Amino acid sequence: MSIDKMPGFHWTPVRTKPRQEKKFVEYCSINGIMYYLPLRRNLKRYQRRTVEFHVPMFSGYVFCRLDQPSYQKVVLSNRIVYRLQMNDASEDELIRELCDIQIFERLAVESEMIVRPELVTGSKILVKSGPLKGMRGVVEKRKGKMMITINVEMLGQSVSTEIDVEDISLED
């Protein structure tokens, strides 16, 4: 999608009601209103499976190209709170920033991102959630991007277990 200027229209940040960004975008699409909703990938781990979601990068905001009649249509969606007023200078700056965000989005999809690269073999960690919450351990090895194997001392014995990187923090 190209974010460019059009005479009589302004790219405008529109504040949506809580958790209504995707429904609002659906409304815009049906009504022929140009929009941009930057999304980021979010991974959630449920027991033994990881689920991928795409959530708004800027919670509560959708960027729309609007004139007065299309703004009146947007108000009828009953999913917005307000829009920010834009002038030519602020719109130019917004367009530059949105183009940069589009590049970032493409890079995030095309290239693999390393999750928590500071967690290397030998790092001391503290388990912050899950059944081992509050225990301290040492990173034994990484298993992909989301899992690591740690050694935890229990009852004078060293026990190895796999744990999600989101469940731990580095210990100082």
C-alpha positions as CSV (number, residue, x, y, z in Angstrom):
1,M,0.0,0.0,0.0
2,S,1.3,3.4,-0.9
3,I,1.0,6.3,1.6
4,D,0.9,9.4,-0.5
5,K,-0.7,12.9,-0.5
6,M,-3.9,13.6,-2.3
7,P,-5.4,17.0,-2.8
8,G,-8.3,17.7,-0.4
9,F,-7.4,14.7,1.8
10,H,-5.1,14.5,4.9
11,W,-3.5,11.4,6.4
12,T,-4.8,11.6,9.9
13,P,-4.3,9.5,13.1
14,V,-7.7,8.3,14.2
15,R,-8.2,7.2,17.9
16,T,-10.4,4.2,18.1
17,K,-12.3,2.8,21.0
18,P,-10.4,0.2,23.0
19,R,-9.6,-3.0,21.0
20,Q,-11.6,-1.8,18.0
21,E,-8.7,-1.2,15.5
22,K,-9.3,-4.3,13.3
23,K,-13.1,-3.8,13.3
24,F,-12.6,-0.2,12.3
25,V,-10.3,-1.2,9.5
26,E,-12.9,-3.6,8.2
27,Y,-15.4,-0.8,8.2
28,C,-13.0,1.5,6.3
29,S,-12.3,-1.2,3.7
30,I,-16.1,-1.8,3.1
31,N,-16.6,2.0,2.7
32,G,-13.6,2.7,0.5
33,I,-11.7,4.7,3.0
34,M,-7.9,4.5,2.6
35,Y,-6.2,3.4,5.9
36,Y,-3.0,2.0,7.3
37,L,-2.9,-0.2,10.4
38,P,0.7,-1.2,11.3
39,L,0.8,-4.6,12.9
40,R,3.4,-6.5,14.9
41,R,3.8,-10.2,15.4
42,N,3.0,-11.4,18.9
43,L,3.7,-15.0,20.1
44,K,1.8,-16.5,23.0
45,R,2.7,-19.8,24.5
46,Y,-0.1,-22.0,25.7
47,Q,1.1,-25.1,27.5
48,R,2.9,-26.9,24.7
49,R,2.0,-24.8,21.7
50,T,2.9,-21.4,20.5
51,V,0.2,-19.3,18.8
52,E,1.0,-16.3,16.5
53,F,-1.2,-13.2,16.6
54,H,-0.9,-9.9,14.7
55,V,-1.7,-7.0,17.0
56,P,-1.7,-3.2,16.3
57,M,1.7,-1.6,16.7
58,F,0.1,1.5,18.1
59,S,-2.7,0.4,20.3
60,G,-5.9,2.5,19.7
61,Y,-4.7,4.2,16.5
62,V,-5.5,3.7,12.8
63,F,-4.1,6.1,10.2
64,C,-6.7,7.2,7.6
65,R,-6.6,9.4,4.5
66,L,-9.7,11.6,5.1
67,D,-11.6,14.6,3.8
68,Q,-14.7,16.0,5.6
69,P,-17.3,13.7,3.9
70,S,-15.2,10.6,4.5
71,Y,-14.6,11.7,8.2
72,Q,-18.4,11.9,8.5
73,K,-18.6,8.3,7.3
74,V,-15.9,7.3,9.8
75,V,-17.9,8.9,12.7
76,L,-20.9,6.7,11.7
77,S,-18.8,3.6,12.4
78,N,-19.3,4.2,16.1
79,R,-15.8,2.8,16.7
80,I,-13.8,6.0,17.0
81,V,-13.2,8.5,19.8
82,Y,-11.6,11.4,17.8
83,R,-9.1,12.3,15.1
84,L,-6.1,14.4,15.3
85,Q,-6.2,17.6,13.3
86,M,-3.5,17.7,10.6
87,N,-2.0,20.6,8.6
88,D,0.3,20.2,5.6
89,A,3.6,20.2,7.6
90,S,2.4,17.7,10.2
91,E,1.0,15.5,7.5
92,D,4.3,15.5,5.6
93,E,6.1,14.4,8.8
94,L,3.4,11.7,9.5
95,I,3.7,10.3,5.9
96,R,7.5,10.0,6.3
97,E,7.1,8.2,9.6
98,L,4.5,5.9,8.3
99,C,6.7,5.0,5.3
100,D,9.5,4.1,7.8
101,I,7.1,2.0,9.8
102,Q,6.1,0.1,6.6
103,I,9.8,-0.7,6.0
104,F,10.2,-1.9,9.5
105,E,7.1,-4.1,9.1
106,R,8.5,-5.7,5.9
107,L,11.9,-6.3,7.6
108,A,10.2,-8.0,10.6
109,V,8.3,-10.4,8.3
110,E,11.2,-11.1,5.9
111,S,14.0,-11.6,8.4
112,E,14.2,-13.8,11.5
113,M,14.3,-11.9,14.7
114,I,16.3,-13.3,17.6
115,V,14.3,-13.3,20.8
116,R,16.4,-12.4,23.9
117,P,19.9,-12.8,22.5
118,E,21.4,-12.0,25.9
119,L,20.3,-15.4,27.1
120,V,23.4,-17.4,26.4
121,T,24.9,-20.5,27.9
122,G,26.0,-19.8,31.5
123,S,23.7,-16.9,32.1
124,K,22.2,-16.8,35.6
125,I,18.4,-16.4,35.4
126,L,15.4,-16.0,37.6
127,V,12.1,-17.7,36.7
128,K,9.4,-15.0,36.8
129,S,6.3,-17.1,35.8
130,G,5.1,-20.6,35.5
131,P,5.4,-23.6,37.9
132,L,9.1,-22.8,38.7
133,K,8.3,-19.2,39.6
134,G,10.9,-17.7,42.0
135,M,13.6,-20.4,41.3
136,R,17.1,-19.5,40.1
137,G,19.0,-21.4,37.5
138,V,21.7,-21.3,34.8
139,V,21.1,-21.4,31.0
140,E,22.4,-24.7,29.7
141,K,21.5,-24.3,26.0
142,R,19.2,-22.6,23.6
143,K,16.6,-24.5,21.7
144,G,15.4,-22.3,18.9
145,K,14.3,-18.8,19.5
146,M,11.6,-19.3,22.1
147,M,12.9,-22.2,24.3
148,I,16.0,-22.7,26.5
149,T,17.2,-25.5,28.7
150,I,18.1,-24.5,32.2
151,N,19.7,-26.2,35.2
152,V,17.9,-25.6,38.5
153,E,19.1,-26.9,41.8
154,M,16.5,-28.7,43.8
155,L,17.1,-30.6,47.0
156,G,20.8,-30.6,46.4
157,Q,20.4,-32.0,42.9
158,S,20.7,-30.3,39.5
159,V,17.6,-30.7,37.4
160,S,17.4,-29.7,33.7
161,T,14.2,-28.5,32.2
162,E,13.0,-26.6,29.1
163,I,11.4,-23.2,29.6
164,D,10.0,-20.4,27.5
165,V,12.2,-17.4,27.3
166,E,9.3,-15.2,28.2
167,D,9.1,-16.9,31.6
168,I,12.5,-15.8,32.8
169,S,14.6,-12.8,33.4
170,L,18.4,-12.3,33.7
171,E,19.7,-12.2,37.2
172,D,22.1,-9.4,38.1
